[in-house]
Amino acid sequence: MERQKAMMLKRREFLKLFPAALLLPEFSSVIPFRKRKRARELGIKIGRLQPGNWNAITDVPGVKVGHSTIIRGSGKLVVGKGPVRTGVTVILPHDRIAEEYLPAGYHILNGNGEVTGLTQIESMGVIGSPLCLTNTSSVGMVYDAVVSRLPNDGLMPVVGETWDAWLNDVEGRHVHAEHVFAAMASAASGPVTEGNVGGGTGMTCYEFKGGIGTASRKLRKPLDKYTVGVLVQANHGSREELRIDGVPVGEELTDLMPEPDEASYLSSILIVIATDLPLLDYQLNRVAQRGAMGLARTGSVAHNSSGDFIMAFSTANRIPANEFWNGKTYSMQSIEQYDIEPLFSAVAEATDEAIINVLFAAEDMIGRDDHKVYALPIDRVLKIMDRYKRLFHEDEKRKIADLMERRL
Amino acid sequence: MIEPWNASRGRYFIAYRALNNFRSVLGLPVIDEFATFSSPIFFCPTPILGKIYNAGISLGHKRDPEMGIDLGWPPIVIGYQAPVPELMENWEQGLLDEIMKEAKKGGKGEGEIITVGGYEVRKLRIGECEIFATNAPLLPKQLQRIAQLSNAPFSIAFSTGNRLTAQKNAQPLVVTAASEEALSKIMDALQPKS
């Protein structure tokens, strides 16, 4: 009861900061069920470490995720009217982020994109707002919405983008403040909806349908009480590059290309890494770099036209804003540099699996001008993985065989 | 040489800023990666950077033979324009003995001393390099902002305010940071006089 009361209080505090979150407009902020299974459920086990309870960024205590998904209209593109296939995803590091900052770092693997607030992370090493992921043309609107609910003289919001113009009326700028507030209000711990949701709604990944994905890992000893979680908005890669658990799946799946086949899809990815391991900002820069290793495992080479940004934060040290700005000093905890090693492989694994989870969750989508992007054909992928002996556990193999019989 | 002398038992935060293709310096990648150092900072004529770097490696072993090489590595060596000194036979041993002697003796140190907010910042210019040394508990990014205040081709800032030591069983250690207000006061005090 006491715990419930405390949670209610926390929610009230949050809604005080973001009151418009109570208004739910015409879009969906929650998708209540999942049609496709995740890679791990189907016997694809990436890496050696164990995931957390949800295999999601929300396995890091305090971290919440919410989406606003806007899907409206069909047919020919009319700028300002649609069709609309977009949204915003919000990662809330903790409920009082505007009042208690967290150390943060970042890495730009290829900088053809936008993430606001990076100069502040570069200079001060902290974040003090939710992290928002959306489409390229909506960065300003999302930024403005978050700023309107932050204290004066606070820190800049972190808002990142990828380009969903192949499916979405991106220039129509259909993401508005109420979508941001609704995503914030829906932010929750527990399982995270993946695929065609939030900022990932209109994205394309390895020329299959892309979007949002997440995964987590428990660290190995002696850091086994800590967790790292990753969430990605994946809109990158060419088909032939795609590798799943080392298997060159993309080289075998040469059909089901986006239609009509007239565009370049070598776009971008946003990767957000959260951990409860006590780390300082410069260490989090190093953590962010390891996110790139996970991305590379899925086949990406960070193309010239890509905006591949990786942000990392640690929830272990909450820095009260008044101490950060006006105290004399404040204290934090930090792992010594030689103890950080177990985190690196966990970050690479979780990033790898988060991207693969995007592909397993996202479904076919038809967007503007009837452009179509196909979902990853899971049944065929499982056959390929089986041929390469990368499906694990006999009992799961049996389940998969049954599944393949019935087709997904 | 500038020595945070208990470095062999821990590391300190450090940052640097280079302008105009300044390149007479060795030992920077580890600063880029870990934002810490645990070596003396050596200054020498640019043509003998490599020799002094090598002496720095020897010093690490001599000072503490049980110290892992990575703990006192790499030496930071910064060059300046000067004639190359005539190096006598066994010069490295002589240099190391001198360093050890001076270190044991201790001293008042050199450079301009600025006291602000109860902390001390020492500012010293050697050749094209300006050094800021402080006991204020500044994190690497804060030290970076201090280093950026200099108009010298190369500047380096380090703090003895946090000593980072190895921990058993990966236990976290406590790090202290100056607030933005405290940092601003230090930065204001260090602004070049117009």
HADDOCK unambig.tbl for C-alpha pairs under 7 A between the chains (distance, minus, plus):
assign (segid A and resid 123 and name CA) (segid B and resid 141 and name CA) 6.02 0.50 0.50
assign (segid A and resid 124 and name CA) (segid B and resid 141 and name CA) 6.36 0.50 0.50
assign (segid A and resid 125 and name CA) (segid B and resid 141 and name CA) 6.92 0.50 0.50
assign (segid A and resid 222 and name CA) (segid B and resid 169 and name CA) 6.14 0.50 0.50
assign (segid A and resid 222 and name CA) (segid B and resid 170 and name CA) 6.47 0.50 0.50
assign (segid A and resid 278 and name CA) (segid B and resid 172 and name CA) 6.85 0.50 0.50
assign (segid A and resid 323 and name CA) (segid B and resid 179 and name CA) 6.43 0.50 0.50
assign (segid A and resid 324 and name CA) (segid B and resid 179 and name CA) 4.92 0.50 0.50
assign (segid A and resid 324 and name CA) (segid B and resid 180 and name CA) 6.19 0.50 0.50
assign (segid A and resid 325 and name CA) (segid B and resid 179 and name CA) 5.43 0.50 0.50
assign (segid A and resid 325 and name CA) (segid B and resid 180 and name CA) 4.79 0.50 0.50
assign (segid A and resid 325 and name CA) (segid B and resid 181 and name CA) 5.82 0.50 0.50
assign (segid A and resid 326 and name CA) (segid B and resid 179 and name CA) 6.03 0.50 0.50
assign (segid A and resid 326 and name CA) (segid B and resid 180 and name CA) 6.54 0.50 0.50
assign (segid A and resid 326 and name CA) (segid B and resid 181 and name CA) 5.27 0.50 0.50
assign (segid A and resid 327 and name CA) (segid B and resid 179 and name CA) 5.61 0.50 0.50
assign (segid A and resid 328 and name CA) (segid B and resid 178 and name CA) 5.98 0.50 0.50
assign (segid A and resid 328 and name CA) (segid B and resid 179 and name CA) 5.39 0.50 0.50
assign (segid A and resid 328 and name CA) (segid B and resid 182 and name CA) 5.77 0.50 0.50
assign (segid A and resid 329 and name CA) (segid B and resid 176 and name CA) 6.59 0.50 0.50
assign (segid A and resid 329 and name CA) (segid B and resid 177 and name CA) 5.38 0.50 0.50
assign (segid A and resid 329 and name CA) (segid B and resid 178 and name CA) 4.27 0.50 0.50
assign (segid A and resid 329 and name CA) (segid B and resid 179 and name CA) 5.09 0.50 0.50
assign (segid A and resid 330 and name CA) (segid B and resid 176 and name CA) 5.71 0.50 0.50
assign (segid A and resid 330 and name CA) (segid B and resid 177 and name CA) 5.43 0.50 0.50
assign (segid A and resid 330 and name CA) (segid B and resid 178 and name CA) 6.52 0.50 0.50
assign (segid A and resid 330 and name CA) (segid B and resid 179 and name CA) 6.79 0.50 0.50
assign (segid A and resid 331 and name CA) (segid B and resid 174 and name CA) 6.63 0.50 0.50
assign (segid A and resid 331 and name CA) (segid B and resid 175 and name CA) 5.62 0.50 0.50
assign (segid A and resid 331 and name CA) (segid B and resid 176 and name CA) 4.37 0.50 0.50
assign (segid A and resid 331 and name CA) (segid B and resid 177 and name CA) 6.19 0.50 0.50
assign (segid A and resid 332 and name CA) (segid B and resid 174 and name CA) 5.69 0.50 0.50
assign (segid A and resid 332 and name CA) (segid B and resid 175 and name CA) 5.19 0.50 0.50
assign (segid A and resid 332 and name CA) (segid B and resid 176 and name CA) 6.26 0.50 0.50
assign (segid A and resid 333 and name CA) (segid B and resid 172 and name CA) 5.65 0.50 0.50
assign (segid A and resid 333 and name CA) (segid B and resid 173 and name CA) 5.45 0.50 0.50
assign (segid A and resid 333 and name CA) (segid B and resid 174 and name CA) 4.53 0.50 0.50
assign (segid A and resid 333 and name CA) (segid B and resid 175 and name CA) 5.83 0.50 0.50
assign (segid A and resid 334 and name CA) (segid B and resid 172 and name CA) 4.95 0.50 0.50
assign (segid A and resid 334 and name CA) (segid B and resid 173 and name CA) 5.36 0.50 0.50
assign (segid A and resid 334 and name CA) (segid B and resid 174 and name CA) 6.33 0.50 0.50
assign (segid A and resid 334 and name CA) (segid B and resid 175 and name CA) 6.76 0.50 0.50
assign (segid A and resid 335 and name CA) (segid B and resid 170 and name CA) 6.57 0.50 0.50
assign (segid A and resid 335 and name CA) (segid B and resid 171 and name CA) 6.66 0.50 0.50
assign (segid A and resid 335 and name CA) (segid B and resid 172 and name CA) 4.50 0.50 0.50
assign (segid A and resid 335 and name CA) (segid B and resid 173 and name CA) 6.28 0.50 0.50
assign (segid A and resid 336 and name CA) (segid B and resid 164 and name CA) 6.97 0.50 0.50
assign (segid A and resid 336 and name CA) (segid B and resid 166 and name CA) 6.26 0.50 0.50
assign (segid A and resid 336 and name CA) (segid B and resid 167 and name CA) 6.89 0.50 0.50
assign (segid A and resid 336 and name CA) (segid B and resid 172 and name CA) 6.75 0.50 0.50
assign (segid A and resid 336 and name CA) (segid B and resid 173 and name CA) 6.95 0.50 0.50
assign (segid A and resid 339 and name CA) (segid B and resid 170 and name CA) 5.51 0.50 0.50
